[in-house]
């Protein structure tokens, strides 16, 4: 679906929240939102302190950094 894409670290989107097709496949506002939400995920799992919390926190932190790096490297003109 959609145009060709490259690995950037950001999440790939075929459609916008309005259900319109994405022309460039990397919806920057959605990626920025994901970075913020992944920070919230980390905070929540610190408070929950479940048996698997540390793994979830590490995964969320890694994904957050990967998406943020993609934004910094590819989203600015």
Backbone as XML, in Angstrom:
<?xml version="1.0"?>
<chain id="A" units="angstrom">
  <residue number="1" name="UNK">
    <atom name="N" x="0.833" y="-1.181" z="0.000"/>
    <atom name="CA" x="0.000" y="0.000" z="0.000"/>
    <atom name="C" x="0.876" y="1.242" z="0.000"/>
  </residue>
  <residue number="2" name="UNK">
    <atom name="N" x="0.495" y="2.212" z="-0.779"/>
    <atom name="CA" x="1.177" y="3.492" z="-0.767"/>
    <atom name="C" x="2.493" y="3.464" z="-1.508"/>
  </residue>
  <residue number="3" name="UNK">
    <atom name="N" x="3.210" y="4.588" z="-1.442"/>
    <atom name="CA" x="4.482" y="4.701" z="-2.153"/>
    <atom name="C" x="5.588" y="3.924" z="-1.453"/>
  </residue>
  <residue number="4" name="UNK">
    <atom name="N" x="6.731" y="3.822" z="-2.140"/>
    <atom name="CA" x="7.899" y="3.171" z="-1.545"/>
    <atom name="C" x="8.312" y="3.924" z="-0.286"/>
  </residue>
  <residue number="5" name="UNK">
    <atom name="N" x="9.025" y="3.239" z="0.579"/>
    <atom name="CA" x="9.464" y="3.871" z="1.815"/>
    <atom name="C" x="10.844" y="3.370" z="2.189"/>
  </residue>
  <residue number="6" name="UNK">
    <atom name="N" x="11.509" y="4.075" z="3.067"/>
    <atom name="CA" x="12.835" y="3.720" z="3.554"/>
    <atom name="C" x="12.774" y="3.577" z="5.075"/>
  </residue>
  <residue number="7" name="UNK">
    <atom name="N" x="13.760" y="2.910" z="5.637"/>
    <atom name="CA" x="13.837" y="2.775" z="7.091"/>
    <atom name="C" x="14.362" y="4.098" z="7.654"/>
  </residue>
  <residue number="8" name="UNK">
    <atom name="N" x="13.572" y="4.729" z="8.503"/>
    <atom name="CA" x="13.942" y="6.020" z="9.094"/>
    <atom name="C" x="13.932" y="5.988" z="10.612"/>
  </residue>
  <residue number="9" name="UNK">
    <atom name="N" x="13.353" y="4.954" z="11.186"/>
    <atom name="CA" x="13.158" y="4.904" z="12.632"/>
    <atom name="C" x="11.767" y="5.347" z="13.039"/>
  </residue>
  <residue number="10" name="UNK">
    <atom name="N" x="11.081" y="6.046" z="12.130"/>
    <atom name="CA" x="9.723" y="6.495" z="12.425"/>
    <atom name="C" x="8.722" y="5.405" z="12.052"/>
  </residue>
  <residue number="11" name="UNK">
    <atom name="N" x="7.512" y="5.549" z="12.553"/>
    <atom name="CA" x="6.453" y="4.615" z="12.185"/>
    <atom name="C" x="5.910" y="4.981" z="10.819"/>
  </residue>
  <residue number="12" name="UNK">
    <atom name="N" x="5.578" y="3.987" z="10.034"/>
    <atom name="CA" x="5.072" y="4.159" z="8.676"/>
    <atom name="C" x="3.557" y="4.159" z="8.722"/>
  </residue>
  <residue number="13" name="UNK">
    <atom name="N" x="2.944" y="5.048" z="7.963"/>
    <atom name="CA" x="1.486" y="5.149" z="7.946"/>
    <atom name="C" x="0.987" y="5.139" z="6.504"/>
  </residue>
  <residue number="14" name="UNK">
    <atom name="N" x="-0.007" y="4.336" z="6.223"/>
    <atom name="CA" x="-0.633" y="4.345" z="4.898"/>
    <atom name="C" x="-1.734" y="5.393" z="4.846"/>
  </residue>
  <residue number="15" name="UNK">
    <atom name="N" x="-2.358" y="5.633" z="6.015"/>
    <atom name="CA" x="-3.504" y="6.538" z="6.053"/>
    <atom name="C" x="-3.393" y="7.502" z="7.220"/>
  </residue>
  <residue number="16" name="UNK">
    <atom name="N" x="-3.919" y="8.697" z="7.035"/>
    <atom name="CA" x="-4.009" y="9.705" z="8.085"/>
    <atom name="C" x="-5.187" y="9.349" z="9.001"/>
  </residue>
  <residue number="17" name="UNK">
    <atom name="N" x="-5.281" y="9.970" z="10.178"/>
    <atom name="CA" x="-6.446" y="9.728" z="11.033"/>
    <atom name="C" x="-7.778" y="10.027" z="10.333"/>
  </residue>
  <residue number="18" name="UNK">
    <atom name="N" x="-7.754" y="10.911" z="9.334"/>
    <atom name="CA" x="-8.976" y="11.236" z="8.577"/>
    <atom name="C" x="-9.303" y="10.168" z="7.542"/>
  </residue>
  <residue number="19" name="UNK">
    <atom name="N" x="-8.462" y="9.152" z="7.414"/>
    <atom name="CA" x="-8.603" y="8.048" z="6.463"/>
    <atom name="C" x="-8.175" y="8.432" z="5.043"/>
  </residue>
  <residue number="20" name="UNK">
    <atom name="N" x="-7.555" y="9.599" z="4.873"/>
    <atom name="CA" x="-6.965" y="9.962" z="3.597"/>
    <atom name="C" x="-5.627" y="9.229" z="3.464"/>
  </residue>
  <residue number="21" name="UNK">
    <atom name="N" x="-5.232" y="8.920" z="2.241"/>
    <atom name="CA" x="-3.929" y="8.288" z="2.005"/>
    <atom name="C" x="-2.810" y="9.262" z="2.343"/>
  </residue>
  <residue number="22" name="UNK">
    <atom name="N" x="-1.746" y="8.735" z="2.911"/>
    <atom name="CA" x="-0.552" y="9.546" z="3.175"/>
    <atom name="C" x="0.285" y="9.593" z="1.904"/>
  </residue>
  <residue number="23" name="UNK">
    <atom name="N" x="0.672" y="10.784" z="1.498"/>
    <atom name="CA" x="1.489" y="10.915" z="0.302"/>
    <atom name="C" x="2.924" y="10.464" z="0.565"/>
  </residue>
  <residue number="24" name="UNK">
    <atom name="N" x="3.477" y="10.786" z="1.720"/>
    <atom name="CA" x="4.872" y="10.480" z="2.014"/>
    <atom name="C" x="5.066" y="9.362" z="3.037"/>
  </residue>
  <residue number="25" name="UNK">
    <atom name="N" x="4.015" y="8.815" z="3.560"/>
    <atom name="CA" x="4.013" y="7.623" z="4.424"/>
    <atom name="C" x="4.545" y="7.806" z="5.839"/>
  </residue>
  <residue number="26" name="UNK">
    <atom name="N" x="5.171" y="8.926" z="6.132"/>
    <atom name="CA" x="5.634" y="9.169" z="7.497"/>
    <atom name="C" x="4.897" y="10.393" z="8.028"/>
  </residue>
  <residue number="27" name="UNK">
    <atom name="N" x="3.843" y="10.144" z="8.768"/>
    <atom name="CA" x="3.019" y="11.230" z="9.293"/>
    <atom name="C" x="3.703" y="11.779" z="10.549"/>
  </residue>
  <residue number="28" name="UNK">
    <atom name="N" x="4.385" y="12.899" z="10.396"/>
    <atom name="CA" x="5.224" y="13.444" z="11.461"/>
    <atom name="C" x="4.440" y="13.727" z="12.742"/>
  </residue>
  <residue number="29" name="UNK">
    <atom name="N" x="3.257" y="14.361" z="12.683"/>
    <atom name="CA" x="2.522" y="14.584" z="13.939"/>
    <atom name="C" x="2.202" y="13.280" z="14.679"/>
  </residue>
  <residue number="30" name="UNK">
    <atom name="N" x="1.890" y="12.230" z="13.954"/>
    <atom name="CA" x="1.613" y="10.940" z="14.603"/>
    <atom name="C" x="2.867" y="10.375" z="15.253"/>
  </residue>
  <residue number="31" name="UNK">
    <atom name="N" x="4.001" y="10.558" z="14.618"/>
    <atom name="CA" x="5.258" y="10.099" z="15.208"/>
    <atom name="C" x="5.612" y="10.911" z="16.448"/>
  </residue>
  <residue number="32" name="UNK">
    <atom name="N" x="5.365" y="12.216" z="16.405"/>
    <atom name="CA" x="5.610" y="13.058" z="17.580"/>
    <atom name="C" x="4.695" y="12.642" z="18.733"/>
  </residue>
  <residue number="33" name="UNK">
    <atom name="N" x="3.445" y="12.349" z="18.414"/>
    <atom name="CA" x="2.495" y="11.882" z="19.421"/>
    <atom name="C" x="2.973" y="10.563" z="20.035"/>
  </residue>
  <residue number="34" name="UNK">
    <atom name="N" x="3.477" y="9.674" z="19.198"/>
    <atom name="CA" x="3.967" y="8.379" z="19.695"/>
    <atom name="C" x="5.120" y="8.571" z="20.675"/>
  </residue>
  <residue number="35" name="UNK">
    <atom name="N" x="6.011" y="9.512" z="20.402"/>
    <atom name="CA" x="7.129" y="9.785" z="21.315"/>
    <atom name="C" x="6.602" y="10.209" z="22.690"/>
  </residue>
  <residue number="36" name="UNK">
    <atom name="N" x="5.618" y="11.080" z="22.702"/>
    <atom name="CA" x="5.041" y="11.545" z="23.971"/>
    <atom name="C" x="4.350" y="10.397" z="24.703"/>
  </residue>
  <residue number="37" name="UNK">
    <atom name="N" x="3.544" y="9.620" z="23.989"/>
    <atom name="CA" x="2.801" y="8.525" z="24.609"/>
    <atom name="C" x="3.753" y="7.456" z="25.150"/>
  </residue>
  <residue number="38" name="UNK">
    <atom name="N" x="4.831" y="7.174" z="24.442"/>
    <atom name="CA" x="5.802" y="6.191" z="24.942"/>
    <atom name="C" x="6.459" y="6.671" z="26.237"/>
  </residue>
  <residue number="39" name="UNK">
    <atom name="N" x="6.588" y="7.974" z="26.405"/>
    <atom name="CA" x="7.056" y="8.512" z="27.692"/>
    <atom name="C" x="6.048" y="8.242" z="28.795"/>
  </residue>
  <residue number="40" name="UNK">
    <atom name="N" x="4.764" y="8.401" z="28.472"/>
    <atom name="CA" x="3.712" y="8.095" z="29.449"/>
    <atom name="C" x="3.702" y="6.609" z="29.802"/>
  </residue>
  <residue number="41" name="UNK">
    <atom name="N" x="3.921" y="5.763" z="28.812"/>
    <atom name="CA" x="3.971" y="4.308" z="29.060"/>
    <atom name="C" x="5.065" y="4.003" z="30.078"/>
  </residue>
  <residue number="42" name="UNK">
    <atom name="N" x="6.218" y="4.629" z="29.910"/>
    <atom name="CA" x="7.313" y="4.416" z="30.858"/>
    <atom name="C" x="6.910" y="4.839" z="32.269"/>
  </residue>
  <residue number="43" name="UNK">
    <atom name="N" x="6.294" y="6.014" z="32.395"/>
    <atom name="CA" x="5.871" y="6.501" z="33.713"/>
    <atom name="C" x="4.854" y="5.566" z="34.358"/>
  </residue>
  <residue number="44" name="UNK">
    <atom name="N" x="3.911" y="5.094" z="33.578"/>
    <atom name="CA" x="2.867" y="4.206" z="34.104"/>
    <atom name="C" x="3.466" y="2.915" z="34.630"/>
  </residue>
  <residue number="45" name="UNK">
    <atom name="N" x="4.386" y="2.319" z="33.851"/>
    <atom name="CA" x="4.942" y="1.036" z="34.277"/>
    <atom name="C" x="5.945" y="1.170" z="35.412"/>
  </residue>
  <residue number="46" name="UNK">
    <atom name="N" x="6.530" y="2.345" z="35.595"/>
    <atom name="CA" x="7.345" y="2.586" z="36.788"/>
    <atom name="C" x="6.445" y="2.525" z="38.018"/>
  </residue>
  <residue number="47" name="UNK">
    <atom name="N" x="5.270" y="3.149" z="37.923"/>
    <atom name="CA" x="4.333" y="3.168" z="39.047"/>
    <atom name="C" x="3.703" y="1.796" z="39.308"/>
  </residue>
  <residue number="48" name="UNK">
    <atom name="N" x="3.391" y="1.046" z="38.241"/>
    <atom name="CA" x="2.759" y="-0.266" z="38.411"/>
    <atom name="C" x="3.701" y="-1.285" z="39.035"/>
  </residue>
  <residue number="49" name="UNK">
    <atom name="N" x="4.983" y="-1.201" z="38.683"/>
    <atom name="CA" x="6.002" y="-2.099" z="39.222"/>
    <atom name="C" x="5.595" y="-3.568" z="39.133"/>
  </residue>
  <residue number="50" name="UNK">
    <atom name="N" x="5.186" y="-3.997" z="37.938"/>
    <atom name="CA" x="4.827" y="-5.392" z="37.687"/>
    <atom name="C" x="6.084" y="-6.220" z="37.443"/>
  </residue>
  <residue number="51" name="UNK">
    <atom name="N" x="5.930" y="-7.521" z="37.401"/>
    <atom name="CA" x="7.074" y="-8.407" z="37.188"/>
    <atom name="C" x="7.795" y="-8.090" z="35.875"/>
  </residue>
  <residue number="52" name="UNK">
    <atom name="N" x="7.057" y="-7.719" z="34.840"/>
    <atom name="CA" x="7.653" y="-7.463" z="33.526"/>
    <atom name="C" x="7.820" y="-5.970" z="33.241"/>
  </residue>
  <residue number="53" name="UNK">
    <atom name="N" x="7.625" y="-5.123" z="34.236"/>
    <atom name="CA" x="7.673" y="-3.676" z="34.025"/>
    <atom name="C" x="8.996" y="-3.203" z="33.437"/>
  </residue>
  <residue number="54" name="UNK">
    <atom name="N" x="10.101" y="-3.728" z="33.936"/>
    <atom name="CA" x="11.406" y="-3.260" z="33.457"/>
    <atom name="C" x="11.613" y="-3.559" z="31.973"/>
  </residue>
  <residue number="55" name="UNK">
    <atom name="N" x="11.132" y="-4.699" z="31.506"/>
    <atom name="CA" x="11.245" y="-5.033" z="30.076"/>
    <atom name="C" x="10.380" y="-4.107" z="29.231"/>
  </residue>
  <residue number="56" name="UNK">
    <atom name="N" x="9.188" y="-3.832" z="29.709"/>
    <atom name="CA" x="8.275" y="-2.934" z="28.985"/>
    <atom name="C" x="8.848" y="-1.523" z="28.958"/>
  </residue>
  <residue number="57" name="UNK">
    <atom name="N" x="9.377" y="-1.067" z="30.074"/>
    <atom name="CA" x="9.980" y="0.264" z="30.140"/>
    <atom name="C" x="11.163" y="0.359" z="29.175"/>
  </residue>
  <residue number="58" name="UNK">
    <atom name="N" x="12.003" y="-0.652" z="29.156"/>
    <atom name="CA" x="13.161" y="-0.652" z="28.258"/>
    <atom name="C" x="12.722" y="-0.638" z="26.794"/>
  </residue>
  <residue number="59" name="UNK">
    <atom name="N" x="11.711" y="-1.436" z="26.454"/>
    <atom name="CA" x="11.202" y="-1.456" z="25.077"/>
    <atom name="C" x="10.608" y="-0.108" z="24.685"/>
  </residue>
  <residue number="60" name="UNK">
    <atom name="N" x="9.836" y="0.493" z="25.588"/>
    <atom name="CA" x="9.220" y="1.797" z="25.307"/>
    <atom name="C" x="10.297" y="2.872" z="25.145"/>
  </residue>
  <residue number="61" name="UNK">
    <atom name="N" x="11.318" y="2.822" z="25.982"/>
    <atom name="CA" x="12.405" y="3.800" z="25.907"/>
    <atom name="C" x="13.175" y="3.660" z="24.594"/>
  </residue>
  <residue number="62" name="UNK">
    <atom name="N" x="13.444" y="2.416" z="24.183"/>
    <atom name="CA" x="14.167" y="2.165" z="22.937"/>
    <atom name="C" x="13.363" y="2.659" z="21.742"/>
  </residue>
  <residue number="63" name="UNK">
    <atom name="N" x="12.082" y="2.324" z="21.703"/>
    <atom name="CA" x="11.230" y="2.734" z="20.591"/>
    <atom name="C" x="11.063" y="4.254" z="20.567"/>
  </residue>
  <residue number="64" name="UNK">
    <atom name="N" x="10.904" y="4.860" z="21.733"/>
    <atom name="CA" x="10.789" y="6.315" z="21.825"/>
    <atom name="C" x="12.042" y="6.988" z="21.250"/>
  </residue>
  <residue number="65" name="UNK">
    <atom name="N" x="13.211" y="6.496" z="21.617"/>
    <atom name="CA" x="14.465" y="7.076" z="21.128"/>
    <atom name="C" x="14.616" y="6.881" z="19.622"/>
  </residue>
  <residue number="66" name="UNK">
    <atom name="N" x="14.215" y="5.716" z="19.129"/>
    <atom name="CA" x="14.313" y="5.419" z="17.700"/>
    <atom name="C" x="13.412" y="6.354" z="16.879"/>
  </residue>
  <residue number="67" name="UNK">
    <atom name="N" x="12.195" y="6.532" z="17.333"/>
    <atom name="CA" x="11.270" y="7.424" z="16.619"/>
    <atom name="C" x="11.748" y="8.866" z="16.719"/>
  </residue>
  <residue number="68" name="UNK">
    <atom name="N" x="12.185" y="9.294" z="17.895"/>
    <atom name="CA" x="12.686" y="10.666" z="18.075"/>
    <atom name="C" x="13.889" y="10.926" z="17.169"/>
  </residue>
  <residue number="69" name="UNK">
    <atom name="N" x="14.784" y="9.966" z="17.081"/>
    <atom name="CA" x="15.945" y="10.116" z="16.202"/>
    <atom name="C" x="15.516" y="10.227" z="14.734"/>
  </residue>
  <residue number="70" name="UNK">
    <atom name="N" x="14.526" y="9.433" z="14.347"/>
    <atom name="CA" x="14.000" y="9.519" z="12.988"/>
    <atom name="C" x="13.412" y="10.886" z="12.694"/>
  </residue>
  <residue number="71" name="UNK">
    <atom name="N" x="12.686" y="11.430" z="13.659"/>
    <atom name="CA" x="12.117" y="12.773" z="13.487"/>
    <atom name="C" x="13.236" y="13.800" z="13.324"/>
  </residue>
  <residue number="72" name="UNK">
    <atom name="N" x="14.229" y="13.723" z="14.197"/>
    <atom name="CA" x="15.327" y="14.688" z="14.146"/>
    <atom name="C" x="16.129" y="14.580" z="12.847"/>
  </residue>
  <residue number="73" name="UNK">
    <atom name="N" x="16.287" y="13.365" z="12.331"/>
    <atom name="CA" x="17.104" y="13.165" z="11.140"/>
    <atom name="C" x="16.366" y="13.398" z="9.828"/>
  </residue>
  <residue number="74" name="UNK">
    <atom name="N" x="15.057" y="13.177" z="9.805"/>
    <atom name="CA" x="14.342" y="13.188" z="8.531"/>
    <atom name="C" x="13.151" y="14.141" z="8.447"/>
  </residue>
  <residue number="75" name="UNK">
    <atom name="N" x="12.684" y="14.671" z="9.560"/>
    <atom name="CA" x="11.441" y="15.451" z="9.524"/>
    <atom name="C" x="11.656" y="16.953" z="9.382"/>
  </residue>
  <residue number="76" name="UNK">
    <atom name="N" x="12.860" y="17.398" z="9.600"/>
    <atom name="CA" x="13.126" y="18.837" z="9.499"/>
    <atom name="C" x="13.561" y="19.192" z="8.084"/>
  </residue>
  <residue number="77" name="UNK">
    <atom name="N" x="13.114" y="20.365" z="7.619"/>
    <atom name="CA" x="13.544" y="20.824" z="6.291"/>
    <atom name="C" x="14.348" y="22.089" z="6.406"/>
  </residue>
</chain>
